[in-house]
Amino acid sequence: MVRLFVPLPDPAPADVTLTGERRHYLVHVLRLEDGDALEVFDGKGRAFEARVTGLTAESVRLVLGTMRVTPPAREMSVLQGLPKGDKLELVLQKGTELGATAFHPVATARSVVKLEPKRAEERTQRWAKIVEEAARQCRRDDVPRVHPPRPLLDAARALTPGTLLLVLDEEESAVPLGEAFRSVAPGTPVALVIGPEGGLAREEVEGLRGLGARPVTLGSRILRTETAALAALAVMQHLDGSLG
């Protein structure tokens, strides 16, 4: 079924009128007509049966029907060191499919990419659209939040109180990610820290330790930054029972 992301107030209205980009998508890309059915999700765990009831040159009206509510998942945040090229976009897209609930692009000592404020704002808007589309395609009813880029330790300090902070550290060999994750109580928020190309500087790892972080390993192989993020998410989702 056709799915569309539409932010909605609480309580949800009986109908919603769409204009601009969303109208264009429904009418000119999907070619929906009066009476056609679709599903609307609000990015916060709610999804609604919906039907097109009015098309004009400027807008589309949707009548909302039965609501489905998806229980909140465990918070799984990704603090991803800013990588080169379009690697972050891959992490955002596939990380959304793998259950991440928030992404924090972070500046680190070895990050090659440096974003000025205006460029960072533009990138954040683009990144938000990427996770919205990924959520739509993988049939998630929630949409992960993408935070604006900021320094690594600032992002770590801003996490939900009580979050377990796990740092993928190439110099760690004693504590596997799976072992550390199994020790976490169900429902406890978890955040992963992944360095950029070149990894994290030792002073950054120590700074994270000072915030209560636990360095962990994914094994003996050195993974690319984008591979490490997705492999770690897959491990945690499997242990959490969300992947088979």
C-alpha positions as CSV (number, residue, x, y, z in Angstrom):
1,M,0.0,0.0,0.0
2,V,1.0,3.6,-0.6
3,R,2.4,5.2,2.5
4,L,2.9,8.9,3.2
5,F,4.6,10.7,6.1
6,V,2.5,13.5,7.4
7,P,3.2,15.2,10.8
8,L,-0.1,15.3,12.8
9,P,-1.2,17.0,16.0
10,D,-2.4,15.0,19.0
11,P,-5.2,14.2,19.0
12,A,-5.2,13.5,15.2
13,P,-7.8,15.4,13.1
14,A,-10.5,13.6,11.1
15,D,-9.0,14.9,7.9
16,V,-5.9,16.7,6.6
17,T,-5.3,18.9,3.6
18,L,-2.0,18.6,1.9
19,T,-0.3,21.2,-0.4
20,G,3.1,21.7,-2.0
21,E,5.5,18.9,-2.1
22,R,3.2,16.3,-0.5
23,R,0.4,17.1,-2.9
24,H,2.8,16.9,-5.9
25,Y,4.0,13.5,-4.7
26,L,0.5,12.0,-4.4
27,V,-0.9,13.5,-7.6
28,H,2.0,13.6,-10.0
29,V,4.3,10.8,-8.8
30,L,1.8,8.3,-7.4
31,R,-1.1,9.5,-9.6
32,L,-3.7,9.0,-6.9
33,E,-7.3,9.9,-7.6
34,D,-10.5,10.6,-5.6
35,G,-11.4,7.5,-3.6
36,D,-7.9,5.9,-3.6
37,A,-6.7,4.4,-0.3
38,L,-3.3,4.9,1.3
39,E,-1.7,4.9,4.7
40,V,-0.5,8.0,6.6
41,F,2.1,7.8,9.4
42,D,3.0,10.6,11.6
43,G,6.6,9.7,12.5
44,K,5.7,9.3,16.2
45,G,4.4,5.7,16.1
46,R,0.9,6.3,14.7
47,A,-0.4,5.1,11.3
48,F,-3.9,5.8,9.8
49,E,-5.9,4.3,7.1
50,A,-6.7,7.2,4.7
51,R,-8.6,7.9,1.6
52,V,-8.4,10.7,-1.0
53,T,-11.6,12.7,-1.0
54,G,-10.8,15.9,-2.7
55,L,-8.3,17.0,-5.4
56,T,-7.9,20.6,-6.5
57,A,-5.2,22.4,-8.4
58,E,-3.7,23.5,-5.1
59,S,-4.4,20.8,-2.5
60,V,-5.4,17.2,-1.7
61,R,-7.8,16.3,1.2
62,L,-7.4,13.0,3.0
63,V,-9.9,11.6,5.4
64,L,-8.2,9.6,8.2
65,G,-9.7,6.3,9.4
66,T,-8.6,3.6,11.8
67,M,-5.4,4.3,13.7
68,R,-2.6,1.8,14.5
69,V,-0.2,2.6,17.3
70,T,3.3,1.1,17.4
71,P,4.7,0.8,21.0
72,P,7.9,2.9,21.4
73,A,11.1,1.0,20.8
74,R,14.2,1.1,22.9
75,E,16.1,4.3,22.2
76,M,19.1,3.5,20.0
77,S,21.1,6.5,19.1
78,V,24.1,6.7,16.7
79,L,26.8,9.2,17.3
80,Q,28.5,9.0,13.9
81,G,31.8,10.8,13.3
82,L,31.4,12.9,10.2
83,P,32.7,10.8,7.3
84,K,33.7,11.8,3.8
85,G,31.4,11.7,0.7
86,D,28.0,10.2,1.0
87,K,28.8,7.6,3.6
88,L,26.7,9.4,6.3
89,E,23.7,9.2,4.0
90,L,24.1,5.4,3.8
91,V,24.3,5.2,7.6
92,L,21.1,7.3,7.9
93,Q,19.2,5.2,5.4
94,K,20.3,1.7,6.4
95,G,20.4,2.7,10.1
96,T,16.8,3.7,9.9
97,E,16.0,0.3,8.5
98,L,17.9,-1.3,11.3
99,G,16.0,0.5,14.1
100,A,18.1,3.5,15.1
101,T,15.9,6.1,16.8
102,A,18.2,9.1,16.6
103,F,21.3,10.1,14.7
104,H,23.9,12.6,15.9
105,P,26.5,13.6,13.2
106,V,29.5,14.6,15.3
107,A,32.7,16.5,14.7
108,T,35.8,14.6,15.9
109,A,39.5,15.3,16.0
110,R,40.0,13.2,12.8
111,S,37.0,14.3,10.9
112,V,38.0,15.5,7.5
113,V,34.6,17.1,6.8
114,K,34.1,20.5,8.3
115,L,30.7,22.1,8.0
116,E,30.0,25.8,8.3
117,P,26.7,26.7,10.1
118,K,24.8,27.4,6.9
119,R,26.0,24.3,5.2
120,A,25.3,22.2,8.3
121,E,21.7,23.5,8.4
122,E,21.2,22.5,4.7
123,R,22.7,19.1,5.3
124,T,20.6,18.5,8.3
125,Q,17.4,19.2,6.3
126,R,18.6,16.8,3.6
127,W,19.4,14.1,6.1
128,A,16.0,14.5,7.7
129,K,14.4,13.8,4.4
130,I,16.5,10.7,3.9
131,V,15.4,9.1,7.2
132,E,11.7,10.0,6.4
133,E,11.9,8.2,3.1
134,A,13.7,5.2,4.7
135,A,11.1,5.0,7.4
136,R,8.3,5.1,4.7
137,Q,9.9,2.4,2.7
138,C,10.7,0.0,5.6
139,R,7.2,0.5,7.0
140,R,8.3,2.1,10.3
141,D,5.6,4.3,11.9
142,D,8.2,6.4,13.7
143,V,10.9,8.5,12.1
144,P,14.3,8.8,13.7
145,R,15.4,12.3,14.7
146,V,18.5,13.7,13.0
147,H,20.3,16.2,15.2
148,P,22.4,19.1,13.7
149,P,26.2,18.4,13.7
150,R,28.0,19.2,16.9
151,P,31.2,18.3,18.7
152,L,31.3,14.7,19.9
153,L,31.4,15.3,23.7
154,D,28.6,17.9,23.4
155,A,26.4,15.3,21.7
156,A,27.3,12.7,24.3
157,R,26.4,15.0,27.1
158,A,23.0,15.8,25.5
159,L,21.8,12.2,25.5
160,T,18.8,11.0,27.5
161,P,19.9,10.6,31.2
162,G,20.7,7.0,32.0
163,T,21.8,6.2,28.4
164,L,24.4,3.5,28.1
165,L,27.1,4.9,25.9
166,L,29.1,2.2,23.9
167,V,32.2,3.3,22.0
168,L,33.4,1.2,19.1
169,D,37.1,1.3,19.8
170,E,39.7,-0.5,17.6
171,E,42.0,-0.7,20.6
172,E,39.5,-2.6,22.7
173,S,39.7,-6.4,22.6
174,A,38.3,-7.6,25.9
175,V,34.6,-6.5,25.8
176,P,32.6,-7.6,22.7
177,L,29.6,-5.3,21.8
178,G,27.2,-8.2,22.3
179,E,28.4,-9.0,25.8
180,A,28.1,-5.3,26.8
181,F,24.6,-5.0,25.3
182,R,23.4,-8.2,27.0
183,S,24.1,-6.7,30.4
184,V,21.7,-3.8,29.8
185,A,18.3,-3.9,31.3
186,P,15.4,-4.1,28.8
187,G,14.3,-0.6,27.7
188,T,17.5,1.2,28.8
189,P,18.5,3.8,26.1
190,V,21.7,2.9,24.3
191,A,24.0,5.1,22.2
192,L,26.7,4.0,19.8
193,V,29.8,6.1,19.1
194,I,31.5,5.4,15.8
195,G,34.6,7.4,14.7
196,P,35.2,8.7,11.2
197,E,37.9,7.4,8.9
198,G,40.9,7.0,11.1
199,G,38.9,6.3,14.2
200,L,38.7,8.3,17.4
201,A,41.6,10.0,19.1
202,R,42.6,8.5,22.4
203,E,41.7,11.7,24.2
204,E,38.2,11.4,22.8
205,V,37.9,7.9,24.1
206,E,39.1,9.0,27.5
207,G,36.7,11.9,27.4
208,L,33.8,9.5,26.7
209,R,35.0,7.2,29.5
210,G,34.7,10.2,31.8
211,L,31.0,10.4,30.9
212,G,30.6,6.7,31.8
213,A,31.1,5.2,28.3
214,R,32.2,1.6,27.8
215,P,34.6,0.9,24.9
216,V,33.6,-2.3,23.0
217,T,34.8,-4.3,20.0
218,L,33.1,-5.9,17.0
219,G,35.9,-8.3,16.6
220,S,39.4,-8.5,15.1
221,R,38.5,-7.0,11.7
222,I,38.9,-3.3,11.1
223,L,35.6,-2.1,9.6
224,R,34.9,1.0,7.5
225,T,33.1,3.6,9.5
226,E,29.8,3.1,7.7
227,T,30.1,-0.7,8.0
228,A,30.8,-0.5,11.7
229,A,27.7,1.5,12.5
230,L,25.4,-0.8,10.6
231,A,27.0,-4.0,11.9
232,A,26.7,-2.8,15.4
233,L,23.0,-1.8,15.0
234,A,22.3,-5.3,13.5
235,V,23.9,-7.0,16.5
236,M,21.9,-5.0,19.0
237,Q,18.6,-5.4,17.1
238,H,19.2,-9.1,17.0
239,L,19.9,-9.3,20.7
240,D,16.9,-7.1,21.4
241,G,14.7,-9.5,19.5
242,S,13.9,-7.1,16.6
243,L,15.8,-9.1,14.0
244,G,15.5,-12.8,13.5
